[in-house]
């Protein structure tokens, strides 16, 4: 279901709880909501008012990928970039890694399975942005 975006800083700055397999409906709401936003690339659950560690991003082919409980394990190539956010009006300057190793869970056959994956470029920037949201950090 398409949800309204939340701009309330109390919700956006709350550290999100670990997600479980029962949060699959939240993931679907994120996919539906992100698909309805022109020029949207990624979205975290707290941006639709749910303080769970669930995030979704679109790859280069506009396919949605869901990350449960994402965490940056390692980063290389720190750089300053300008970054926008769907729930913030202003553009921010932030430090992002060009490459990251991400730990996350993925829903498979009704259960969360742990994954570790390397991301680079624009996708690395998006997943770092989502990790920040899950930790209650505004950019």
DOPA-355285 format. One record per residue: chain; x, y, z of N, C-alpha, C, CB in turn; residue in three letters. Coordinates in nm, 4 decimals. Glycine has a CB too. Example, Ala and Ser with C-alpha at 12.3 -4.5 7.8 and 13.67 -1.06 7.14 Angstrom:
2
  chain       n_u       n_v       n_w      ca_u      ca_v      ca_w       c_u       c_v       c_w      cb_u      cb_v      cb_w  resn
      A    1.3190   -0.5690    0.7800    1.2300   -0.4500    0.7800    1.3200   -0.3300    0.7800    1.1308   -0.4473    0.9046   ALA
      A    1.2850   -0.2250    0.7080    1.3670   -0.1060    0.7140    1.2900    0.0030    0.7870    1.4084   -0.0598    0.5725   SER
This chain:
139
  chain       n_u       n_v       n_w      ca_u      ca_v      ca_w       c_u       c_v       c_w      cb_u      cb_v      cb_w  resn
      A    0.0837   -0.1173    0.0000    0.0000    0.0000    0.0000    0.0891    0.1250    0.0000   -0.0957   -0.0009    0.1219   UNK
      A    0.0530    0.2215   -0.0796    0.1275    0.3474   -0.0847    0.1018    0.4252    0.0438    0.0871    0.4319   -0.2097   UNK
      A    0.2092    0.4644    0.1102    0.2016    0.5371    0.2369    0.2462    0.6819    0.2169    0.2884    0.4681    0.3450   UNK
      A    0.2014    0.7692    0.3049    0.2479    0.9083    0.3046    0.3890    0.9137    0.3621    0.1513    1.0002    0.3862   UNK
      A    0.4701    1.0042    0.3085    0.6040    1.0244    0.3634    0.5946    1.1047    0.4919    0.6956    1.0957    0.2613   UNK
      A    0.6753    1.0675    0.5898    0.6781    1.1315    0.7209    0.7938    1.2303    0.7241    0.6914    1.0262    0.8351   UNK
      A    0.7656    1.3519    0.7676    0.8726    1.4514    0.7811    0.8962    1.4887    0.9266    0.8392    1.5766    0.7007   UNK
      A    0.8279    1.4219    1.0176    0.8403    1.4465    1.1605    0.9778    1.4005    1.2106    0.7276    1.3745    1.2376   UNK
      A    1.0563    1.4961    1.2612    1.1929    1.4636    1.3034    1.1983    1.3680    1.4219    1.2665    1.5899    1.3384   UNK
      A    1.0944    1.3655    1.5052    1.0927    1.2719    1.6177    1.0939    1.1282    1.5653    0.9683    1.2962    1.7079   UNK
      A    1.0154    1.1023    1.4643    1.0118    0.9685    1.4037    1.1404    0.9410    1.3266    0.8899    0.9543    1.3102   UNK
      A    1.1860    1.0382    1.2489    1.3028    1.0183    1.1639    1.4334    1.0056    1.2424    1.3140    1.1320    1.0667   UNK
      A    1.4382    1.0598    1.3640    1.5609    1.0513    1.4433    1.5576    0.9378    1.5458    1.5851    1.1827    1.5143   UNK
      A    1.4481    0.8638    1.5499    1.4398    0.7496    1.6422    1.5222    0.6335    1.5862    1.2909    0.7059    1.6646   UNK
      A    1.6022    0.5729    1.6721    1.6778    0.4542    1.6299    1.5781    0.3414    1.6066    1.7864    0.4130    1.7371   UNK
      A    1.5809    0.2836    1.4905    1.4830    0.1826    1.4529    1.5127    0.0468    1.5166    1.4785    0.1689    1.3020   UNK
      A    1.4067   -0.0270    1.5441    1.4169   -0.1611    1.6010    1.4568   -0.2609    1.4925    1.2833   -0.2030    1.6669   UNK
      A    1.5212   -0.3705    1.5344    1.5555   -0.4762    1.4398    1.4289   -0.5310    1.3752    1.6339   -0.5893    1.5098   UNK
      A    1.4377   -0.5568    1.2483    1.3256   -0.6116    1.1737    1.3232   -0.7637    1.1861    1.3332   -0.5697    1.0260   UNK
      A    1.2057   -0.8192    1.1675    1.1871   -0.9642    1.1662    1.1161   -1.0017    1.0367    1.1059   -1.0128    1.2914   UNK
      A    1.1000   -1.1298    1.0139    1.0291   -1.1763    0.8944    0.8844   -1.1263    0.8940    1.0322   -1.3304    0.8866   UNK
      A    0.8298   -1.0979    1.0110    0.6925   -1.0482    1.0189    0.6788   -0.9057    0.9659    0.6438   -1.0541    1.1621   UNK
      A    0.7903   -0.8412    0.9333    0.7875   -0.7054    0.8782    0.7818   -0.7037    0.7255    0.9093   -0.6285    0.9250   UNK
      A    0.7468   -0.8165    0.6655    0.7383   -0.8244    0.5194    0.6351   -0.7266    0.4636    0.7034   -0.9670    0.4762   UNK
      A    0.5272   -0.7018    0.5372    0.4255   -0.6066    0.4904    0.4828   -0.4653    0.4849    0.3013   -0.6101    0.5824   UNK
      A    0.5716   -0.4325    0.5792    0.6387   -0.3018    0.5783    0.7239   -0.2902    0.4523    0.7267   -0.2826    0.7063   UNK
      A    0.7955   -0.3968    0.4210    0.8796   -0.3975    0.3007    0.7949   -0.3756    0.1755    0.9573   -0.5306    0.2896   UNK
      A    0.6789   -0.4405    0.1682    0.5918   -0.4231    0.0522    0.5390   -0.2802    0.0445    0.4750   -0.5222    0.0575   UNK
      A    0.5036   -0.2216    0.1596    0.4606   -0.0809    0.1610    0.5718    0.0105    0.1109    0.4177   -0.0388    0.3029   UNK
      A    0.6962   -0.0194    0.1487    0.8098    0.0606    0.1010    0.8241    0.0499   -0.0505    0.9401    0.0154    0.1695   UNK
      A    0.8136   -0.0702   -0.1029    0.8239   -0.0908   -0.2482    0.7121   -0.0153   -0.3194    0.8179   -0.2422   -0.2834   UNK
      A    0.5888   -0.0300   -0.2708    0.4744    0.0378   -0.3335    0.4905    0.1897   -0.3283    0.3433   -0.0035   -0.2642   UNK
      A    0.5324    0.2401   -0.2125    0.5475    0.3845   -0.1948    0.6596    0.4382   -0.2823    0.5745    0.4182   -0.0478   UNK
      A    0.7747    0.3712   -0.2820    0.8877    0.4163   -0.3635    0.8517    0.4146   -0.5119    1.0112    0.3281   -0.3380   UNK
      A    0.7780    0.3134   -0.5541    0.7378    0.3040   -0.6953    0.6480    0.4191   -0.7370    0.6665    0.1724   -0.7212   UNK
      A    0.5796    0.4806   -0.6413    0.4880    0.5900   -0.6719    0.5562    0.7269   -0.6747    0.3767    0.5917   -0.5712   UNK
      A    0.6846    0.7315   -0.6371    0.7565    0.8587   -0.6266    0.8477    0.8776   -0.7468    0.8383    0.8647   -0.4960   UNK
      A    0.8197    0.9819   -0.8226    0.9047    1.0121   -0.9377    1.0435    1.0520   -0.8883    0.8426    1.1251   -1.0251   UNK
      A    1.1455    0.9962   -0.9457    1.2850    1.0240   -0.9111    1.3252    0.9729   -0.7734    1.3100    1.1712   -0.9179   UNK
      A    1.2456    0.8870   -0.7104    1.2847    0.8259   -0.5841    1.3786    0.7094   -0.6114    1.1606    0.7789   -0.5045   UNK
      A    1.4806    0.6928   -0.5277    1.5771    0.5856   -0.5477    1.5837    0.4887   -0.4304    1.7129    0.6438   -0.5721   UNK
      A    1.5500    0.5374   -0.3110    1.5560    0.4510   -0.1930    1.4634    0.5078   -0.0855    1.7026    0.4386   -0.1395   UNK
      A    1.4249    0.4204    0.0073    1.3302    0.4604    0.1104    1.3470    0.3678    0.2300    1.1839    0.4571    0.0571   UNK
      A    1.3410    0.4252    0.3496    1.3511    0.3470    0.4734    1.2168    0.3510    0.5465    1.4657    0.4014    0.5652   UNK
      A    1.1948    0.2511    0.6293    1.0656    0.2365    0.6968    1.0278    0.3575    0.7811    1.0674    0.1143    0.7838   UNK
      A    1.1251    0.4217    0.8471    1.0870    0.5364    0.9300    1.0375    0.6535    0.8451    1.2055    0.5811    1.0160   UNK
      A    1.0685    0.6533    0.7170    1.0196    0.7585    0.6288    0.8706    0.7418    0.5974    1.1003    0.7596    0.4996   UNK
      A    0.8142    0.6248    0.6303    0.6700    0.6045    0.6180    0.6079    0.5819    0.7562    0.6396    0.4845    0.5245   UNK
      A    0.6841    0.6170    0.8617    0.6313    0.6160    0.9969    0.6484    0.4868    1.0747    0.4906    0.6478    0.9919   UNK
      A    0.7266    0.3923    1.0233    0.7476    0.2644    1.0909    0.8932    0.2571    1.1359    0.7116    0.1439    0.9972   UNK
      A    0.9175    0.2514    1.2653    1.0552    0.2541    1.3163    1.1137    0.1132    1.3252    1.0598    0.3216    1.4544   UNK
      A    1.1270    0.0518    1.2084    1.1891   -0.0793    1.1926    1.3043   -0.0661    1.0944    1.0858   -0.1858    1.1439   UNK
      A    1.4054   -0.1504    1.1078    1.5216   -0.1477    1.0192    1.4911   -0.2222    0.8893    1.6447   -0.2095    1.0891   UNK
      A    1.4108   -0.1575    0.8062    1.3761   -0.2104    0.6748    1.3969   -0.0975    0.5750    1.2278   -0.2654    0.6705   UNK
      A    1.4615   -0.1281    0.4644    1.4873   -0.0271    0.3612    1.4766   -0.0924    0.2239    1.6279    0.0385    0.3804   UNK
      A    1.4496   -0.0110    0.1251    1.4418   -0.0597   -0.0124    1.5153    0.0394   -0.1027    1.2926   -0.0779   -0.0580   UNK
      A    1.5829   -0.0135   -0.2034    1.6471    0.0722   -0.3033    1.6205    0.0135   -0.4411    1.8009    0.0857   -0.2768   UNK
      A    1.6293    0.0996   -0.5419    1.6109    0.0572   -0.6800    1.7466    0.0446   -0.7469    1.5208    0.1564   -0.7572   UNK
      A    1.7678   -0.0659   -0.8176    1.8934   -0.0816   -0.8910    1.8840   -0.0067   -1.0241    1.9256   -0.2326   -0.9147   UNK
      A    1.9868   -0.0179   -1.1063    1.9907    0.0552   -1.2331    1.8751    0.0186   -1.3271    2.1225    0.0290   -1.3027   UNK
      A    1.8194   -0.1022   -1.3099    1.7072   -0.1464   -1.3924    1.5718   -0.1180   -1.3272    1.7198   -0.2946   -1.4212   UNK
      A    1.5729   -0.0395   -1.2189    1.4518   -0.0019   -1.1442    1.3877   -0.1209   -1.0740    1.3505    0.0622   -1.2377   UNK
      A    1.4674   -0.2232   -1.0428    1.4201   -0.3380   -0.9653    1.4422   -0.3072   -0.8176    1.4941   -0.4705   -1.0075   UNK
      A    1.3395   -0.3300   -0.7353    1.3473   -0.3008   -0.5920    1.4177   -0.4140   -0.5175    1.2065   -0.2785   -0.5338   UNK
      A    1.5051   -0.3751   -0.4245    1.5765   -0.4699   -0.3383    1.5522   -0.4284   -0.1940    1.7307   -0.4739   -0.3711   UNK
      A    1.5127   -0.5247   -0.1102    1.4814   -0.4968    0.0294    1.5978   -0.5393    0.1181    1.3517   -0.5688    0.0719   UNK
      A    1.6343   -0.4514    0.2098    1.7388   -0.4783    0.3084    1.6751   -0.4746    0.4469    1.8565   -0.3748    0.2972   UNK
      A    1.6870   -0.5828    0.5194    1.6433   -0.5876    0.6585    1.7678   -0.5766    0.7453    1.5624   -0.7193    0.6899   UNK
      A    1.7638   -0.4923    0.8455    1.8731   -0.4786    0.9427    2.0089   -0.4506    0.8769    1.8828   -0.6048    1.0264   UNK
      A    2.0154   -0.3527    0.7863    2.1424   -0.3250    0.7175    2.2446   -0.2571    0.8093    2.1172   -0.2371    0.5949   UNK
      A    2.3713   -0.2913    0.7867    2.4804   -0.2337    0.8654    2.6060   -0.2291    0.7793    2.5056   -0.3158    0.9958   UNK
      A    2.6720   -0.1140    0.7753    2.7981   -0.1015    0.7024    2.9079   -0.1652    0.7865    2.8313    0.0485    0.6704   UNK
      A    2.9751   -0.2619    0.7282    3.0840   -0.3310    0.7976    3.2187   -0.2652    0.7696    3.0884   -0.4781    0.7562   UNK
      A    3.2340   -0.2145    0.6466    3.3611   -0.1568    0.6057    3.3371   -0.0641    0.4875    3.4639   -0.2674    0.5697   UNK
      A    3.4161    0.0422    0.4793    3.4048    0.1340    0.3684    3.5410    0.1772    0.3173    3.3240    0.2543    0.4086   UNK
      A    3.5492    0.2039    0.1880    3.6731    0.2500    0.1246    3.6436    0.3711    0.0373    3.7383    0.1367    0.0404   UNK
      A    3.7374    0.4627    0.0329    3.7258    0.5775   -0.0565    3.6283    0.6824   -0.0088    3.6855    0.5319   -0.1912   UNK
      A    3.6474    0.7324    0.1127    3.5586    0.8358    0.1661    3.5634    0.9602    0.0781    3.5973    0.8712    0.3112   UNK
      A    3.4455    1.0169    0.0541    3.4360    1.1371   -0.0282    3.3184    1.2215    0.0178    3.4214    1.1009   -0.1775   UNK
      A    3.3283    1.3526   -0.0007    3.2176    1.4429    0.0324    3.1259    1.4508   -0.0881    3.2693    1.5853    0.0732   UNK
      A    2.9963    1.4328   -0.0645    2.8977    1.4391   -0.1721    2.7776    1.5207   -0.1251    2.8538    1.2962   -0.2162   UNK
      A    2.7025    1.5714   -0.2214    2.5760    1.6359   -0.1909    2.4674    1.5315   -0.2073    2.5505    1.7603   -0.2824   UNK
      A    2.3744    1.5320   -0.1123    2.2748    1.4260   -0.1111    2.1384    1.4835   -0.0748    2.3147    1.3145   -0.0124   UNK
      A    2.0388    1.4424   -0.1491    1.9026    1.4792   -0.1184    1.8334    1.3671   -0.0435    1.8265    1.5137   -0.2453   UNK
      A    1.7169    1.3969    0.0101    1.6399    1.2985    0.0861    1.4915    1.3259    0.0609    1.6743    1.3048    0.2403   UNK
      A    1.4139    1.2203    0.0462    1.2713    1.2356    0.0190    1.1948    1.3006    0.1339    1.2110    1.1016   -0.0116   UNK
      A    1.2481    1.2927    0.2552    1.1776    1.3484    0.3703    1.2459    1.4722    0.4279    1.1649    1.2437    0.4776   UNK
      A    1.3379    1.5289    0.3540    1.4050    1.6537    0.3933    1.3973    1.7499    0.2756    1.5548    1.6284    0.4361   UNK
      A    1.3810    1.8763    0.3048    1.3683    1.9748    0.1982    1.5022    2.0199    0.1415    1.2932    2.0937    0.2484   UNK
      A    1.6049    2.0198    0.2255    1.7335    2.0716    0.1812    1.8287    1.9588    0.1395    1.7968    2.1554    0.2919   UNK
      A    1.9257    1.9967    0.0561    2.0333    1.9059    0.0171    2.1426    1.9170    0.1225    2.0885    1.9393   -0.1268   UNK
      A    2.2041    1.8054    0.1575    2.3089    1.8039    0.2599    2.4415    1.7611    0.1998    2.2707    1.7103    0.3755   UNK
      A    2.5500    1.8079    0.2599    2.6836    1.7589    0.2258    2.7178    1.6521    0.3292    2.7917    1.8761    0.2239   UNK
      A    2.7497    1.5330    0.2820    2.7810    1.4213    0.3710    2.9047    1.3491    0.3208    2.6617    1.3235    0.3813   UNK
      A    2.9666    1.2734    0.4092    3.0784    1.1885    0.3692    3.0243    1.0490    0.3432    3.1909    1.1861    0.4782   UNK
      A    3.0540    0.9962    0.2277    3.0122    0.8617    0.1885    3.1331    0.7863    0.1328    2.8967    0.8672    0.0832   UNK
      A    3.1317    0.6568    0.1532    3.2350    0.5711    0.0953    3.1984    0.5355   -0.0484    3.2537    0.4428    0.1798   UNK
      A    3.2993    0.5255   -0.1334    3.2778    0.4851   -0.2725    3.2448    0.3363   -0.2809    3.4021    0.5169   -0.3578   UNK
      A    3.2977    0.2576   -0.1859    3.2709    0.1133   -0.1794    3.2416    0.0765   -0.0352    3.3914    0.0298   -0.2347   UNK
      A    3.1414   -0.0101   -0.0153    3.1088   -0.0565    0.1192    3.0827   -0.2067    0.1194    2.9868    0.0188    0.1742   UNK
      A    3.1105   -0.2666    0.2334    3.0705   -0.4041    0.2594    2.9523   -0.3938    0.3546    3.1894   -0.4920    0.3199   UNK
      A    2.8393   -0.4478    0.3128    2.7156   -0.4350    0.3886    2.6711   -0.5703    0.4425    2.6057   -0.3739    0.3017   UNK
      A    2.6350   -0.5692    0.5681    2.5730   -0.6843    0.6327    2.4232   -0.6550    0.6387    2.6339   -0.7112    0.7772   UNK
      A    2.3405   -0.7510    0.5991    2.1960   -0.7298    0.6017    2.1256   -0.8649    0.6005    2.1501   -0.6427    0.4813   UNK
      A    1.9980   -0.8609    0.6233    1.9152   -0.9801    0.6131    1.8250   -0.9654    0.4917    1.8318   -1.0026    0.7427   UNK
      A    1.7899   -1.0808    0.4354    1.7044   -1.0853    0.3184    1.5954   -1.1890    0.3453    1.7862   -1.1196    0.1885   UNK
      A    1.4728   -1.1579    0.3074    1.3621   -1.2503    0.3288    1.3640   -1.3582    0.2209    1.2266   -1.1751    0.3286   UNK
      A    1.3699   -1.4824    0.2646    1.3720   -1.5957    0.1720    1.2878   -1.7083    0.2330    1.5196   -1.6439    0.1434   UNK
      A    1.1873   -1.7518    0.1614    1.0985   -1.8586    0.2086    1.0419   -1.8295    0.3477    1.1732   -1.9913    0.2106   UNK
      A    1.0042   -1.7044    0.3717    0.9412   -1.6660    0.4968    1.0355   -1.6469    0.6143    0.8422   -1.7664    0.5325   UNK
      A    1.1666   -1.6591    0.5908    1.2650   -1.6416    0.6979    1.3718   -1.5421    0.6547    1.3296   -1.7769    0.7358   UNK
      A    1.4274   -1.4708    0.7536    1.5378   -1.3796    0.7235    1.6677   -1.4591    0.7153    1.5487   -1.2672    0.8310   UNK
      A    1.7407   -1.4372    0.6088    1.8703   -1.5018    0.5874    1.9774   -1.3931    0.5858    1.8719   -1.5852    0.4536   UNK
      A    2.0847   -1.4168    0.6594    2.1931   -1.3195    0.6678    2.2733   -1.3173    0.5378    2.2850   -1.3513    0.7869   UNK
      A    2.3089   -1.1976    0.4944    2.3881   -1.1787    0.3720    2.4974   -1.0765    0.3986    2.2980   -1.1330    0.2530   UNK
      A    2.6045   -1.0868    0.3232    2.7093   -0.9847    0.3192    2.7366   -0.9596    0.1720    2.8411   -1.0296    0.3973   UNK
      A    2.7374   -0.8317    0.1351    2.7552   -0.7982   -0.0064    2.8324   -0.6681   -0.0195    2.6187   -0.7872   -0.0781   UNK
      A    2.9093   -0.6576   -0.1256    2.9828   -0.5358   -0.1569    2.8998   -0.4501   -0.2519    3.1211   -0.5688   -0.2190   UNK
      A    2.9003   -0.3190   -0.2272    2.8322   -0.2227   -0.3126    2.9322   -0.1142   -0.3503    2.7065   -0.1620   -0.2414   UNK
      A    2.9125   -0.0540   -0.4669    3.0011    0.0556   -0.5073    2.9197    0.1630   -0.5793    3.1161    0.0035   -0.5987   UNK
      A    2.9826    0.2803   -0.5917    2.9216    0.3904   -0.6652    2.7918    0.4389   -0.6050    2.8978    0.3497   -0.8055   UNK
      A    2.6961    0.4686   -0.6931    2.5673    0.5233   -0.6536    2.4924    0.4295   -0.5582    2.4827    0.5507   -0.7771   UNK
      A    2.5008    0.2994   -0.5832    2.4311    0.2042   -0.4964    2.4910    0.2062   -0.3564    2.4379    0.0619   -0.5553   UNK
      A    2.6237    0.2174   -0.3470    2.6886    0.2275   -0.2156    2.6397    0.3518   -0.1418    2.8427    0.2315   -0.2307   UNK
      A    2.6238    0.4612   -0.2130    2.5753    0.5838   -0.1503    2.4327    0.5652   -0.0991    2.5816    0.7012   -0.2496   UNK
      A    2.3472    0.5016   -0.1786    2.2087    0.4803   -0.1361    2.2008    0.3918   -0.0123    2.1278    0.4182   -0.2492   UNK
      A    2.2751    0.2809   -0.0102    2.2630    0.1913    0.1047    2.3180    0.2575    0.2312    2.3368    0.0589    0.0776   UNK
      A    2.4200    0.3421    0.2185    2.4692    0.4160    0.3347    2.3625    0.5131    0.3856    2.5987    0.4923    0.2995   UNK
      A    2.2924    0.5764    0.2945    2.1837    0.6671    0.3314    2.0755    0.5902    0.4078    2.1235    0.7351    0.2050   UNK
      A    2.0434    0.4699    0.3616    1.9414    0.3876    0.4277    1.9871    0.3414    0.5661    1.9073    0.2661    0.3411   UNK
      A    2.1143    0.3059    0.5790    2.1679    0.2676    0.7100    2.1554    0.3853    0.8063    2.3165    0.2219    0.6985   UNK
      A    2.1874    0.5057    0.7588    2.1710    0.6246    0.8431    2.0264    0.6375    0.8910    2.2131    0.7516    0.7662   UNK
      A    1.9307    0.6200    0.8004    1.7898    0.6289    0.8416    1.7571    0.5251    0.9471    1.6970    0.6113    0.7210   UNK
      A    1.8035    0.4025    0.9301    1.7743    0.2956    1.0267    1.8344    0.3268    1.1640    1.8284    0.1608    0.9753   UNK
      A    1.9414    0.4059    1.1666    2.0045    0.4435    1.2912    1.9480    0.5755    1.3470    2.1544    0.4549    1.2710   UNK
      A    1.8510    0.6319    1.2769    1.7907    0.7565    1.3237    1.8744    0.8791    1.2944    1.7658    0.7485    1.4701   UNK
      A    1.9620    0.8694    1.1970    2.0493    0.9827    1.1613    1.9925    1.0541    1.0391    2.1954    0.9346    1.1334   UNK
      A    1.9697    1.1830    1.0540    1.9209    1.2637    0.9420    2.0392    1.3216    0.8652    1.8275    1.3773    0.9919   UNK
      A    2.0265    1.3249    0.7346    2.1310    1.3864    0.6518    2.0727    1.5024    0.5748    2.1936    1.2836    0.5549   UNK
